[in-house]
Amino acid sequence: MTAYGAGIDYDVIIVGGGHNGLSAGCYLAADGKRVLVVEALPNIGGMASSSYAIPEAPNHLVHPCALDLLSWRAHTVGDELELERYGFKQKELSPSYVYLHPDGQSLVLWRDYKKTVEEIRRYSPHDADAYLEFMEVVNALLDIVHPMMRVDPAQPNLLTKLGALRALRRHRRLKPDIVALATGSAYQVARERFEHPVTISALTCLTGAAGPVLADGSGLYYSILGFLHRFGIGRSMGGMQMLTNAMLARFKDFKGEVMTSAPVEEIIVRDGRATGVRLKDGRTVTARAVVSTCHPKMTFDMVTPGSIARKLMTRVAMVPSNAHGASPLRVDLALNGEISLPRHQAMRSDGLNLRGPVLLVGTDEAVLENFAAAARGQVPKLPYMWIATPSAADPSQAPAGQDVVYLYPPAMPVSPDGGWDAVRETAVSRTIAHAGDYIDGLERMEIGRRVETSPELAKRLNVLNGCVLHLDVSILRSSVLRPAAGLGGETLPVAGLFFGGAGIHPGGGVTGMPGKIAAGRVKRFLGR
């Protein structure tokens, strides 16, 4: 058992009750540490939550951020915490993604890459063969980097590194292609390897959700294809909240404690060491270590003033978070019917129901124009977007015969001309109208909506510029360089303070890995 000193309330306080905070809490509490998770919002879950958030439609479940389980299936946290024992169930989404071209054609990205190849062959034999070659490169890259994503980069990891070197040697003939993929732009990769506009547009729409596809290094976004074909995409049955509820139950089984509606005003530092937190209501809770799962800038802003050198405060304040000027808009629609896509459905000869998969809407030109418009502070005229219908995979999420639709245009302006109050209605109406060009009767079926703009997302989730990944995806913000040089290793400038959210390795997405890595660092610190 832990021996507590006089006045020490906990071994560890975790700021943030999202899935990474609960992940860190589980691993620490399982080790016998006395752990408190403090969450500013009334409920746990953070970016991995769901609720009935549309007043006009109280039985339509809404996912205000994360929806799909892709990265989660590529990691081990769920199995290690045995979350299925606590009510978490997932269903594989099959097919996973369907690209919808404006002319009515569609292209399915299946988990089985051979089925995807045959789908592409309908448009271009050249592109089908090119996809086979391309996936060889993507899989080689994953063989090298995926094991490193599962470990703390600040540790020696000799066996993991040896395995990566063996994979690199095994794929040495592909080294030039791997380097080109990792350093080039996603759009460059699509244009240099493929020729048909449907193929190019599908891949551009897919990768654009991670950021501007013209940026050097954005070729890494194609790792989503590797994960898709290896692990598939899952959906949490009953909504994403069921995942965090299972993590919460597991945490409580380990005797962990949770405090909700408890925003933190200050991470208290005394004599160069984190000693606890002061809540906005004035209460102080002490601990031997503090883990913050908030954005790194917001974390440093909470630390007792003067405790962190100005240069490091500046360094973390300037980490790129939607620095390209684009941020997603979130629109959830409750419908009094089920969606249908008759124009695209009619052009398929296989009878595949397009209601269930994630739908990618736009063209490669639209993706480029959307990011350019956002950077100029303008709302795109035809918002490129991802569309999902959670109730198609899990009918319990809406009344019988009805749907809830998740609209996600990734490239809306972070700071639009005139401010969001001036353009909000334009952005929302353009998004819904463009989705309605594909979904029959969408606007007519609407009975309620929930909208969240970049500043609203930033305020609710305490993230810079509404960046749900905390930091922009970049090879220069990975491993021990995430979030910045000198701040991604074993320790921070304040002893006993640790980052534990998407701002550290391996980054954003629902994985639980940042929390697990933070827990390991805390255990080593407390064991000194």
C-alpha positions as CSV (number, residue, x, y, z in Angstrom):
1,M,0.0,0.0,0.0
2,T,1.1,3.6,-0.6
3,A,2.4,5.5,2.4
4,Y,0.9,9.0,2.4
5,G,2.7,11.9,4.0
6,A,1.0,14.4,6.2
7,G,-1.5,16.5,4.1
8,I,-1.0,14.6,0.9
9,D,-4.4,13.7,-0.4
10,Y,-3.4,11.5,-3.4
11,D,-0.5,10.0,-5.2
12,V,-1.6,11.4,-8.5
13,I,-4.1,13.9,-9.7
14,I,-5.2,13.7,-13.4
15,V,-6.6,16.8,-15.0
16,G,-9.1,15.8,-17.6
17,G,-11.6,13.0,-17.6
18,G,-11.4,12.1,-21.3
19,H,-10.3,8.6,-22.4
20,N,-6.6,9.4,-22.0
21,G,-7.1,10.6,-18.5
22,L,-9.1,7.5,-17.6
23,S,-6.4,5.4,-19.3
24,A,-3.7,6.9,-17.2
25,G,-5.9,6.6,-14.1
26,C,-6.5,2.9,-14.7
27,Y,-2.8,2.0,-15.2
28,L,-1.8,4.0,-12.1
29,A,-4.6,2.8,-9.9
30,A,-3.9,-0.8,-11.0
31,D,-0.4,-0.2,-9.7
32,G,-1.7,0.6,-6.2
33,K,-1.5,4.4,-6.5
34,R,-4.3,6.5,-5.0
35,V,-5.6,8.5,-8.0
36,L,-8.0,11.3,-8.5
37,V,-9.4,12.4,-11.9
38,V,-10.7,15.9,-12.0
39,E,-13.0,16.9,-14.9
40,A,-14.3,20.4,-15.7
41,L,-17.4,19.2,-17.4
42,P,-20.4,17.5,-15.7
43,N,-19.6,14.2,-17.3
44,I,-16.5,12.2,-18.2
45,G,-15.6,11.4,-21.7
46,G,-14.2,14.6,-23.3
47,M,-13.6,14.0,-27.0
48,A,-14.8,10.4,-26.6
49,S,-18.3,11.0,-25.4
50,S,-21.9,10.9,-26.6
51,S,-25.2,12.3,-25.3
52,Y,-28.7,13.3,-26.2
53,A,-27.8,16.9,-27.0
54,I,-30.6,18.0,-29.4
55,P,-33.6,19.3,-27.4
56,E,-36.0,18.9,-30.3
57,A,-34.9,15.2,-30.6
58,P,-34.3,13.8,-27.1
59,N,-33.9,10.3,-28.4
60,H,-31.2,10.9,-31.0
61,L,-27.7,10.2,-29.7
62,V,-25.1,12.8,-30.7
63,H,-21.3,12.3,-30.8
64,P,-19.8,15.8,-30.4
65,C,-16.3,14.7,-31.4
66,A,-14.9,11.2,-31.9
67,L,-17.1,8.6,-33.6
68,D,-15.0,5.8,-35.2
69,L,-12.6,3.4,-33.6
70,L,-9.7,3.1,-36.0
71,S,-6.5,3.9,-34.0
72,W,-8.1,2.2,-31.0
73,R,-8.0,-1.2,-32.8
74,A,-4.4,-0.7,-33.7
75,H,-3.4,-0.5,-30.0
76,T,-3.7,-2.7,-26.9
77,V,-5.3,-0.5,-24.2
78,G,-8.8,-2.0,-24.5
79,D,-7.6,-5.5,-24.2
80,E,-5.2,-4.8,-21.4
81,L,-7.9,-3.1,-19.4
82,E,-10.5,-5.9,-20.3
83,L,-13.1,-3.3,-21.1
84,E,-15.5,-5.8,-22.6
85,R,-16.1,-7.0,-19.0
86,Y,-17.4,-3.5,-18.3
87,G,-20.0,-3.2,-21.1
88,F,-17.9,-2.0,-24.0
89,K,-18.8,-3.6,-27.3
90,Q,-17.7,-2.6,-30.7
91,K,-18.9,-3.5,-34.2
92,E,-16.8,-3.5,-37.3
93,L,-18.0,-1.1,-39.9
94,S,-18.2,-2.9,-43.2
95,P,-17.7,-1.4,-45.7
96,S,-15.7,1.3,-44.0
97,Y,-15.5,4.3,-46.3
98,V,-17.4,5.1,-49.5
99,Y,-16.3,8.0,-51.7
100,L,-19.2,9.8,-53.5
101,H,-18.3,11.6,-56.7
102,P,-20.6,14.5,-57.7
103,D,-21.5,12.7,-61.0
104,G,-23.1,9.8,-59.1
105,Q,-20.2,7.4,-59.1
106,S,-18.9,5.8,-55.9
107,L,-15.8,4.0,-54.8
108,V,-15.7,1.7,-51.8
109,L,-12.7,1.4,-49.5
110,W,-13.0,-2.1,-48.0
111,R,-11.0,-3.5,-45.1
112,D,-10.0,-6.2,-47.6
113,Y,-7.5,-4.4,-49.8
114,K,-8.0,-6.9,-52.6
115,K,-11.7,-6.0,-52.7
116,T,-10.6,-2.3,-52.8
117,V,-8.3,-3.1,-55.7
118,E,-11.2,-4.6,-57.6
119,E,-13.4,-1.7,-56.8
120,I,-10.8,0.7,-58.2
121,R,-10.4,-1.5,-61.3
122,R,-13.9,-0.6,-62.3
123,Y,-12.5,2.9,-63.1
124,S,-8.9,2.2,-64.0
125,P,-6.8,-1.0,-64.4
126,H,-3.8,1.2,-64.1
127,D,-5.0,2.6,-60.7
128,A,-5.9,-0.9,-59.4
129,D,-2.3,-2.1,-60.1
130,A,-0.9,1.1,-58.7
131,Y,-3.0,0.7,-55.5
132,L,-1.4,-2.8,-54.9
133,E,2.0,-1.3,-55.3
134,F,1.1,1.7,-53.1
135,M,-0.2,-0.5,-50.3
136,E,3.1,-2.4,-50.3
137,V,4.8,0.9,-49.4
138,V,2.2,1.9,-46.8
139,N,2.4,-1.5,-45.1
140,A,6.2,-1.3,-45.1
141,L,6.0,2.1,-43.4
142,L,3.6,0.7,-40.8
143,D,5.9,-2.3,-40.2
144,I,8.6,0.2,-39.2
145,V,6.6,2.8,-37.3
146,H,3.6,1.1,-35.8
147,P,5.6,-0.8,-33.1
148,M,7.2,2.5,-32.1
149,M,3.7,4.0,-31.7
150,R,3.0,1.4,-28.9
151,V,5.9,2.4,-26.7
152,D,7.2,5.4,-24.8
153,P,9.7,7.1,-27.1
154,A,11.7,8.4,-24.1
155,Q,12.6,4.8,-23.1
156,P,15.4,2.7,-24.7
157,N,12.9,0.3,-26.3
158,L,15.8,-1.8,-27.7
159,L,13.8,-4.8,-28.8
160,T,11.2,-2.5,-30.5
161,K,13.9,-0.5,-32.3
162,L,15.6,-3.8,-33.3
163,G,12.3,-4.9,-34.8
164,A,12.0,-1.6,-36.7
165,L,15.5,-2.0,-38.1
166,R,14.7,-5.5,-39.2
167,A,11.5,-4.3,-40.9
168,L,13.5,-1.5,-42.6
169,R,16.0,-4.1,-43.8
170,R,13.3,-6.4,-45.0
171,H,11.8,-3.6,-47.0
172,R,15.0,-1.9,-48.1
173,R,14.2,-2.0,-51.8
174,L,11.2,0.2,-50.9
175,K,13.2,2.8,-49.0
176,P,13.1,5.5,-51.7
177,D,9.3,5.1,-51.9
178,I,8.9,5.1,-48.1
179,V,11.0,8.3,-47.8
180,A,8.9,9.9,-50.6
181,L,5.7,9.0,-48.8
182,A,6.9,10.3,-45.4
183,T,8.2,13.6,-46.7
184,G,6.0,14.4,-49.7
185,S,2.5,15.7,-49.7
186,A,-0.6,13.5,-49.7
187,Y,-1.8,15.2,-52.9
188,Q,1.5,14.7,-54.6
189,V,1.3,11.0,-53.7
190,A,-2.2,10.7,-55.2
191,R,-1.3,12.5,-58.4
192,E,2.0,10.7,-59.0
193,R,0.6,7.2,-58.5
194,F,-3.0,7.4,-59.8
195,E,-4.7,8.8,-62.9
196,H,-8.5,8.5,-62.6
197,P,-10.3,11.5,-61.0
198,V,-12.4,9.2,-58.9
199,T,-9.4,7.5,-57.4
200,I,-7.5,10.7,-56.8
201,S,-10.5,12.4,-55.3
202,A,-11.3,9.5,-53.0
203,L,-7.8,9.4,-51.6
204,T,-7.6,13.2,-51.3
205,C,-10.9,13.4,-49.5
206,L,-9.8,10.6,-47.1
207,T,-6.5,12.2,-46.2
208,G,-7.8,15.8,-46.0
209,A,-9.4,15.0,-42.7
210,A,-5.9,15.0,-41.1
211,G,-5.0,18.4,-42.6
212,P,-3.9,20.3,-45.7
213,V,-3.0,17.7,-48.4
214,L,-0.4,20.0,-50.0
215,A,1.8,20.2,-46.9
216,D,5.1,18.4,-47.0
217,G,5.0,15.4,-44.8
218,S,1.2,15.0,-45.2
219,G,1.9,11.7,-47.1
220,L,2.0,10.2,-43.7
221,Y,-1.8,10.7,-43.6
222,Y,-2.0,7.6,-45.8
223,S,-1.3,5.5,-42.7
224,I,-5.1,5.6,-42.3
225,L,-5.2,3.2,-45.2
226,G,-2.7,0.8,-43.6
227,F,-4.8,0.8,-40.3
228,L,-8.0,0.4,-42.3
229,H,-6.8,-2.7,-44.1
230,R,-5.0,-4.2,-41.1
231,F,-7.5,-3.5,-38.3
232,G,-10.7,-2.3,-39.8
233,I,-12.9,0.4,-38.3
234,G,-15.1,-0.2,-35.2
235,R,-18.1,1.6,-33.7
236,S,-18.8,1.6,-30.0
237,M,-22.3,0.1,-29.6
238,G,-24.5,2.4,-27.6
239,G,-22.3,5.3,-28.5
240,M,-18.7,6.4,-27.7
241,Q,-19.8,7.2,-24.2
242,M,-20.0,3.4,-23.6
243,L,-16.2,3.2,-24.1
244,T,-15.4,5.9,-21.5
245,N,-18.1,4.5,-19.2
246,A,-16.4,1.2,-19.3
247,M,-13.0,2.8,-18.6
248,L,-14.6,4.7,-15.7
249,A,-16.0,1.5,-14.3
250,R,-12.6,-0.2,-14.6
251,F,-10.9,2.8,-12.9
252,K,-13.4,2.6,-10.0
253,D,-12.7,-1.1,-9.7
254,F,-9.1,-0.1,-9.1
255,K,-10.3,2.2,-6.3
256,G,-9.8,5.3,-8.4
257,E,-11.8,8.5,-7.6
258,V,-13.4,11.0,-9.9
259,M,-14.6,14.6,-9.4
260,T,-16.7,16.2,-12.2
261,S,-17.8,19.8,-12.6
262,A,-14.4,20.6,-11.1
263,P,-12.4,23.0,-13.4
264,V,-8.8,23.5,-12.4
265,E,-7.7,27.1,-11.9
266,E,-4.0,26.3,-11.0
267,I,-1.6,23.4,-11.1
268,I,0.3,24.3,-7.9
269,V,4.1,24.3,-8.0
270,R,6.2,24.7,-4.9
271,D,10.0,24.7,-5.0
272,G,10.1,23.4,-8.5
273,R,7.7,20.5,-7.9
274,A,4.0,20.0,-8.7
275,T,2.1,19.5,-5.4
276,G,-1.5,19.4,-6.5
277,V,-4.3,21.6,-8.0
278,R,-6.4,24.5,-7.0
279,L,-10.0,24.3,-8.3
280,K,-11.9,27.3,-9.5
281,D,-14.2,27.0,-6.5
282,G,-11.2,27.6,-4.2
283,R,-10.6,24.0,-3.0
284,T,-7.1,22.7,-3.0
285,V,-6.2,19.0,-3.5
286,T,-2.7,17.9,-3.0
287,A,-0.7,15.1,-4.7
288,R,2.8,13.8,-5.3
289,A,2.4,14.1,-9.1
290,V,0.0,15.8,-11.6
291,V,-0.9,14.6,-15.1
292,S,-2.6,17.0,-17.4
293,T,-4.4,15.6,-20.5
294,C,-5.3,19.1,-21.7
295,H,-3.6,20.8,-24.6
296,P,0.1,21.5,-23.6
297,K,-0.4,25.3,-23.8
298,M,-3.5,25.2,-21.6
299,T,-1.6,23.0,-19.2
300,F,1.3,25.4,-18.9
301,D,-1.1,28.3,-18.6
302,M,-2.5,26.6,-15.5
303,V,0.9,26.2,-13.8
304,T,1.7,28.6,-11.0
305,P,3.1,31.7,-12.7
306,G,6.9,31.9,-12.9
307,S,7.4,28.2,-12.5
308,I,8.2,27.6,-16.1
309,A,10.9,29.5,-18.1
310,R,9.5,32.1,-20.5
311,K,11.2,30.5,-23.5
312,L,9.4,27.2,-22.8
313,M,6.1,28.9,-22.3
314,T,6.6,30.6,-25.6
315,R,7.7,27.3,-27.3
316,V,4.6,25.5,-26.2
317,A,2.3,28.4,-27.0
318,M,3.5,28.4,-30.5
319,V,3.1,24.6,-31.3
320,P,1.1,24.4,-34.5
321,S,-2.5,23.7,-33.7
322,N,-4.6,24.2,-36.8
323,A,-1.9,26.7,-37.7
324,H,-2.8,26.3,-41.4
325,G,-6.0,28.2,-40.7
326,A,-8.5,25.4,-41.0
327,S,-10.6,23.8,-38.4
328,P,-13.6,21.4,-38.6
329,L,-17.2,22.5,-38.2
330,R,-19.5,20.0,-36.4
331,V,-23.1,19.7,-37.4
332,D,-25.3,16.9,-36.1
333,L,-28.8,16.5,-37.5
334,A,-31.7,14.5,-36.0
335,L,-33.9,13.2,-38.8
336,N,-37.5,11.9,-38.8
337,G,-36.5,9.4,-41.5
338,E,-33.6,7.3,-42.7
339,I,-31.1,8.6,-45.2
340,S,-30.9,7.4,-48.7
341,L,-28.6,8.1,-51.7
342,P,-30.7,7.1,-54.7
343,R,-28.5,8.7,-57.3
344,H,-25.3,7.0,-56.2
345,Q,-27.1,3.8,-55.3
346,A,-28.6,3.5,-58.8
347,M,-25.2,3.6,-60.4
348,R,-23.9,0.6,-58.4
349,S,-24.6,-2.9,-59.8
350,D,-23.8,-4.7,-56.6
351,G,-26.8,-3.5,-54.6
352,L,-24.5,-2.3,-51.7
353,N,-26.4,-0.2,-49.2
354,L,-24.6,3.1,-48.9
355,R,-26.4,4.2,-45.8
356,G,-24.0,2.6,-43.3
357,P,-20.4,3.5,-44.3
358,V,-18.6,6.8,-43.7
359,L,-19.3,8.9,-46.8
360,L,-16.6,11.1,-48.3
361,V,-18.0,14.0,-50.3
362,G,-16.1,16.3,-52.6
363,T,-13.4,16.3,-55.2
364,D,-9.7,16.7,-55.0
365,E,-10.1,20.3,-56.4
366,A,-12.7,21.0,-53.7
367,V,-10.4,19.8,-50.9
368,L,-7.6,22.1,-52.2
369,E,-10.0,25.0,-52.5
370,N,-11.5,24.4,-49.1
371,F,-8.2,24.6,-47.3
372,A,-7.2,27.7,-49.3
373,A,-10.4,29.4,-48.5
374,A,-10.1,28.6,-44.8
375,A,-6.6,30.0,-44.8
376,R,-8.0,33.2,-46.3
377,G,-10.6,33.4,-43.6
378,Q,-13.5,32.5,-45.9
379,V,-16.2,29.8,-45.7
380,P,-15.9,27.4,-48.7
381,K,-18.7,27.7,-51.2
382,L,-19.0,23.9,-51.4
383,P,-17.8,22.4,-48.2
384,Y,-15.9,19.1,-48.6
385,M,-16.9,16.8,-45.8
386,W,-17.2,13.4,-44.2
387,I,-20.7,12.2,-43.4
388,A,-21.6,9.4,-41.0
389,T,-24.9,7.9,-39.9
390,P,-24.2,6.4,-36.4
391,S,-27.8,5.0,-36.2
392,A,-27.2,2.9,-39.4
393,A,-24.6,0.8,-37.6
394,D,-26.4,0.9,-34.2
395,P,-30.2,1.5,-34.5
396,S,-30.4,2.1,-30.8
397,Q,-29.0,5.5,-31.3
398,A,-32.2,6.9,-32.8
399,P,-35.9,6.1,-32.8
400,A,-37.0,3.3,-35.1
401,G,-37.1,4.4,-38.8
402,Q,-35.1,7.5,-38.0
403,D,-31.4,8.6,-38.2
404,V,-28.9,10.9,-36.7
405,V,-26.4,12.2,-39.2
406,Y,-22.9,13.5,-38.4
407,L,-21.6,16.1,-40.8
408,Y,-17.8,16.9,-40.6
409,P,-16.4,19.5,-43.0
410,P,-12.7,19.5,-42.0
411,A,-11.7,22.8,-43.6
412,M,-13.6,25.7,-42.2
413,P,-11.8,28.9,-41.2
414,V,-10.3,29.0,-37.7
415,S,-10.7,32.8,-37.7
416,P,-13.2,33.8,-40.4
417,D,-13.4,37.4,-41.7
418,G,-15.8,39.2,-39.5
419,G,-15.8,36.5,-36.8
420,W,-17.8,33.3,-36.4
421,D,-21.0,35.1,-35.4
422,A,-21.1,36.8,-38.8
423,V,-20.5,33.6,-40.8
424,R,-22.0,30.8,-38.7
425,E,-25.3,30.6,-40.4
426,T,-23.7,30.7,-43.9
427,A,-21.3,27.9,-43.0
428,V,-24.0,25.7,-41.5
429,S,-26.5,26.3,-44.4
430,R,-23.8,25.6,-47.0
431,T,-22.8,22.4,-45.2
432,I,-26.3,21.0,-44.9
433,A,-27.2,22.1,-48.4
434,H,-24.2,20.4,-49.9
435,A,-24.8,17.2,-47.9
436,G,-28.4,17.4,-49.3
437,D,-27.0,17.2,-52.8
438,Y,-26.1,13.6,-52.0
439,I,-28.7,12.6,-49.4
440,D,-32.2,12.6,-50.6
441,G,-34.5,14.9,-48.6
442,L,-32.0,15.7,-45.9
443,E,-33.2,19.2,-45.2
444,R,-36.9,18.1,-45.3
445,M,-36.3,15.4,-42.7
446,E,-34.5,17.6,-40.2
447,I,-36.2,17.9,-36.8
448,G,-33.2,19.4,-34.8
449,R,-29.5,20.1,-35.0
450,R,-26.5,20.7,-32.9
451,V,-23.7,22.9,-34.2
452,E,-20.2,23.6,-32.9
453,T,-17.8,26.0,-34.4
454,S,-14.0,26.1,-33.9
455,P,-14.1,28.6,-31.0
456,E,-16.9,26.7,-29.3
457,L,-15.0,23.4,-29.7
458,A,-11.9,25.1,-28.3
459,K,-13.8,26.4,-25.3
460,R,-15.6,23.1,-24.5
461,L,-12.6,20.8,-24.9
462,N,-9.9,23.3,-23.8
463,V,-7.9,22.9,-27.0
464,L,-6.1,25.6,-29.0
465,N,-7.9,26.8,-32.1
466,G,-10.3,23.9,-31.9
467,C,-7.6,21.4,-32.8
468,V,-9.0,18.0,-31.8
469,L,-5.6,16.4,-32.3
470,H,-4.1,19.0,-30.0
471,L,-1.2,19.5,-32.5
472,D,-1.1,19.4,-36.3
473,V,0.1,16.1,-37.7
474,S,3.8,16.4,-38.6
475,I,6.9,14.3,-38.5
476,L,8.5,17.3,-36.7
477,R,5.9,16.9,-33.9
478,S,6.2,13.2,-33.3
479,S,8.0,10.9,-30.8
480,V,10.0,13.0,-28.3
481,L,9.5,16.1,-30.4
482,R,5.8,16.1,-29.5
483,P,4.7,18.6,-28.4
484,A,8.0,20.4,-28.9
485,A,11.8,19.9,-28.4
486,G,12.6,19.4,-24.8
487,L,9.0,18.8,-23.8
488,G,8.2,15.3,-25.1
489,G,10.6,13.2,-23.0
490,E,10.4,11.5,-19.6
491,T,10.2,14.7,-17.5
492,L,9.0,18.3,-17.8
493,P,10.7,21.4,-16.3
494,V,8.5,21.0,-13.3
495,A,9.2,17.8,-11.3
496,G,6.1,15.7,-10.9
497,L,4.2,17.3,-13.8
498,F,3.4,15.3,-16.9
499,F,1.5,15.7,-20.1
500,G,-0.9,12.8,-20.8
501,G,-3.1,13.8,-23.7
502,A,-3.0,13.9,-27.5
503,G,-0.2,16.5,-27.3
504,I,2.3,13.7,-26.6
505,H,3.3,10.6,-28.4
506,P,1.7,8.9,-30.3
507,G,-0.8,11.8,-30.8
508,G,-4.5,12.2,-31.4
509,G,-7.2,9.8,-32.1
510,V,-8.9,7.4,-29.6
511,T,-6.1,5.1,-28.5
512,G,-5.5,5.6,-24.8
513,M,-1.8,5.4,-25.5
514,P,-0.8,8.9,-24.3
515,G,-2.5,8.1,-21.0
516,K,-0.7,4.8,-20.7
517,I,2.6,6.4,-21.5
518,A,2.1,9.1,-19.0
519,A,1.2,6.5,-16.3
520,G,4.5,4.7,-17.0
521,R,6.4,8.0,-16.6
522,V,4.6,8.8,-13.3
523,K,5.3,5.3,-11.9
524,R,9.0,5.7,-12.6
525,F,9.0,9.2,-11.0
526,L,7.2,8.0,-7.9
527,G,9.5,5.0,-7.6
528,R,12.6,7.2,-7.2
